Amino acid sequence: MDQDFSPEVIKEFEKQWKIISRGAVDILPDGEFQNRLKKSIADNKPLRVKQGFDPTSPDIHLGHTVGIRKLKQFQELGHQIVLIIGDYTALVGDPSGQSATRPSLSYDDIMKNAETYQTQFFKILDKSKTEICYNGEWFKKMNFNEVMHLATKFTVARMLERDDFTKRMKANTPISIHELFYPLMQGYDSVAMKADIELGATEQTFNLLAGRTIQEAYGVEAQLVLTMPILVGLDGEKKMSKSLGNYIGIDEPAREIFGKAMSIPDNLIHAYFELATEVSFEKIEDIKKQLSDSSINPMILKKELGETLVDMYHPEGSGRKAREEFERIFSQKKLPDEIPEIDEIKLVELEIDPRKIYLVHLITKNNMAKSNSEARKLITAGGVSLNDSKITDMNHEFDLTEDMILKVGKRRYLKILKK
């Protein structure tokens, strides 16, 4: 209670609480969280704040940064941030929000993805003040008896209470035994790290609360739980996801980040400012008021959002340049200042015959699509043009008789030189 702490502690608590609670959905258990934060301040003992990330793809996107930016706030308030890279939990696959068993990844693929995470985390967090580890450090040392001991700490009935499994059972969708281990493993991460607080998206609530149970079973003080909203993707419907293609990656070029920001629905502008940027409380309120004013074009705020996001992950001023290029291309129908080039010699090196260029291979071999199938989809959807002529035949071939401009999607260009 407040009277147990000095006025100085209460003042510092109120400052921290305003920052910590901003944008949060649930802070659990109510009351206990506040008291432990006050005690941390009074004892001058930083809280250990943990979040886990499974490297199931190579890119960190804005959806991930909702939690990472909250970690940064804790870090700036003087608390200890602990990042868990889930090399072993990724082998299982988090069943949260899933309507079917996740496809398995190889350990080599997981570790390749983890390398990019190590770099991208520190576009936001202070590396010198961040503790980072892989959960394989403890799971690979467990013998089978220890695995069974962990399994005794949670009941099947409790496990099947979670919505994901309940829905799948009703739909007669298989649930693999290994999926039941995921919350146990995530909970054991909190035991190993002696976490005081664990962060996660709202869909992670079951796992985060399971972590409290597991910690108590191992004689560790139960962690506090803070959940953040799920950032809706560019489609305006489903959560941001690499697999759905509705994401903005923080490691993407400035023009990609800005261009993708321009495609978000107007009703998400406020949410993106609040969850994905570091603008002030006052600015957030001002944006909210502007969006409610019918005389103000939402595109003005969307361009401001695009600039803000670009400057967060690229050198200052990159946002303005990306905006000017976007306006030049889309408003004035001009080409970007810088377009990658390829000539006949390079085509041959890529095993493409300049006299009979198969458009699908040209696109994929120049990394303008992830696969031949994606390239075909882009073509048939009308997203590919040569010299401003739209191509819809997925089997299109052409002879390079002149310099040409290939456009894929809204922002990817390639100049093909005849020489």
C-alpha positions, 0 to 999 in steps of 0.5 A, a space after each residue: 500500500 502507498 503508506 508503506 513507501 516514501 513520497 519519493 518512491 511513490 513519485 517515481 512509481 507514478 512516473 514509471 507506471 504512466 510509461 509502463 501502462 501506456 498501450 498495455 492491455 492486461 497487467 496481472 495480477 492487478 495490485 501485485 504488479 504495482 506493489 512489486 514495482 514500488 518495492 523495486 524502486 524502494 530497494 533500488 533493485 531493477 526488475 528482470 523483464 523477459 520476453 521470448 522470440 522464436 526465430 521462425 522467420 528471418 525478419 523482425 517486423 513492426 508487430 514484434 516491435 510492440 513488445 520490444 519497444 515496451 522492453 526499451 521503456 523498461 530498460 530506460 527506466 533502469 530495469 534489466 531486460 532479458 531476451 530469450 531466443 527460442 531455438 528450442 521452442 521454435 522446434 515445437 512452434 507456439 500453438 497460440 492463435 493457430 488453427 492447425 499444427 505449425 510446420 516444423 523448421 530445421 534447427 539450421 534454419 532456426 539458427 540462421 534466422 536467429 543471427 538476423 534477430 541478434 542484429 535487428 533487436 539492437 536497432 531498438 534496444 541498448 545492447 550493452 544493457 541487454 541480457 540475451 540467451 538461447 533456451 537451448 542452453 538449458 533444454 539441450 541439457 535436460 535428460 528425459 527424467 527432467 522432461 517428465 518432471 516438468 510435465 508433472 507441473 501442469 494438468 491436461 485439463 488446464 492445458 485444454 482450457 486454452 481457446 486454441 485447443 478447444 476450437 481445434 478439438 471442436 473442429 476435429 483438428 489434430 493436436 500433436 502431443 508436442 504442442 502441449 509442451 510449448 507453454 511448459 517450455 516457455 514457463 521453464 524459460 522464466 524459471 531459468 531466468 528468474 523473471 520478475 515480469 514477462 511481456 507478450 501479445 494478448 494471444 500469449 496470455 495463457 502461456 504467460 500465466 502458465 509461466 507463473 504456475 511453473 515458476 511456483 512449482 520450481 520454488 521461484 517467485 511467480 512472475 508478473 504479466 504484461 500483455 500488449 495489443 496485437 498489431 493488425 497487418 497491412 490488410 487491416 484484418 489479421 495480425 501482422 505476419 511474415 507468412 501472410 505478407 501483411 508486414 513492415 520489416 524493420 530491416 527493409 529499405 526506407 522506400 519499402 517501409 514508407 510505401 507499405 505505411 501508405 497502404 494501411 487502412 485509415 482506421 489503423 493510423 492511430 493504432 500504428 502511431 500508438 503501438 509502433 512509434 515513440 511519439 509523445 502522449 500529447 502527439 498521440 492525442 493530437 493525432 486522434 483529434 485530427 483523425 476525427 476532423 473530417 476536414 483533414 485528409 488522413 493521407 497527411 497523417 499517413 505520410 507523417 507516420 511513414 516518415 516517422 517509421 523510416 527515421 526510426 530504423 534508418 538515418 535521420 532524414 531518410 523519412 523525408 527522402 522516402 516521402 519525396 520519392 513516393 510523391 514523385 513516383 505516385 503523384 507525379 508518375 515519375 521513376 525513382 532516382 535510383 533503380 538497380 540495373 542489370 545488363 546482358 552480361 549479368 543476365 547470362 551470369 544468372 543463366 538467363 538468355 537475353 534473346 528469350 527472357 522468361 519473365 518469372 525467372 527474371 523476377 525471382 533471380 533478381 530477388 523481386 519475389 521470393 519464389 517462382 510461384 510468388 512471381 507467377 501470382 504477381 504477374 497474373 494479379 496484374 502487378 508486373 509491367 515492362 515499360 509501363 505495359 502490364 503483363 498478365 501472362 505468367 509464361 511471358 517471354 521477351 527478347 531484349 531489343 532495347 533498354 527496359 524498365 521492369 516494375 514488380 508490385 508498387 515499389 520494386 524496379 529493375 532497369 534492363 540494359 541492352 549492351 
